[in-house]
Amino acid sequence: SAIVGNQWSILDFGGIEKELAVKLNDDDIEKVLLCIDAVNRVKRLKLTNCVNITGVGLEPLRGSLIIEQIDLSLVGEHQ
């Protein structure tokens, strides 16, 4: 399944394998967010099962006027 929605408006890491999600850290997320200009593009960010995220890696979203949702839940939908 795709990680991204239409033109980066939805960035969904919840669709990746749990074994990979648990390896992602703040540095990884920060690099992705910077690379795609997330502050101006991402409306919904889903980090389901990304247990190594402390929040520091979300800094590139600071000042975003379009972000609507950040999901840091530890389980996906229907689990």
Backbone hydrogen bonds, N-H to C=O, Kabsch-Sander energy under -0.5 kcal/mol:
donor,donor_aa,acceptor,acceptor_aa,energy
5,G,10,I,-2.6
8,W,5,G,-1.2
9,S,6,N,-1.9
11,L,44,R,-2.8
12,D,3,I,-3.2
12,D,10,I,-0.6
13,F,11,L,-0.7
13,F,46,K,-3.0
15,G,12,D,-0.5
16,I,13,F,-1.2
20,L,17,E,-1.0
21,A,17,E,-2.4
22,V,18,K,-2.2
23,K,20,L,-1.3
24,L,20,L,-0.9
24,L,21,A,-0.8
26,D,52,N,-0.7
29,I,25,N,-2.3
30,E,26,D,-2.8
31,K,27,D,-2.0
32,V,28,D,-2.0
33,L,29,I,-2.7
34,L,30,E,-2.4
35,C,31,K,-2.4
36,I,32,V,-2.0
37,D,34,L,-1.2
38,A,33,L,-2.7
40,N,37,D,-1.7
41,R,37,D,-0.5
41,R,38,A,-1.0
42,V,38,A,-2.0
43,K,9,S,-2.8
44,R,9,S,-2.3
45,L,69,Q,-2.6
46,K,11,L,-2.8
47,L,45,L,-0.6
47,L,71,D,-3.5
49,N,73,S,-1.9
50,C,47,L,-2.2
51,V,49,N,-1.8
52,N,24,L,-0.5
53,I,50,C,-1.3
54,T,52,N,-0.6
58,L,55,G,-1.8
59,E,56,V,-1.4
61,L,58,L,-2.5
62,R,59,E,-2.3
64,S,61,L,-2.3
68,E,43,K,-3.6
69,Q,43,K,-1.9
71,D,45,L,-3.1
72,L,70,I,-0.7
79,Q,76,G,-1.1
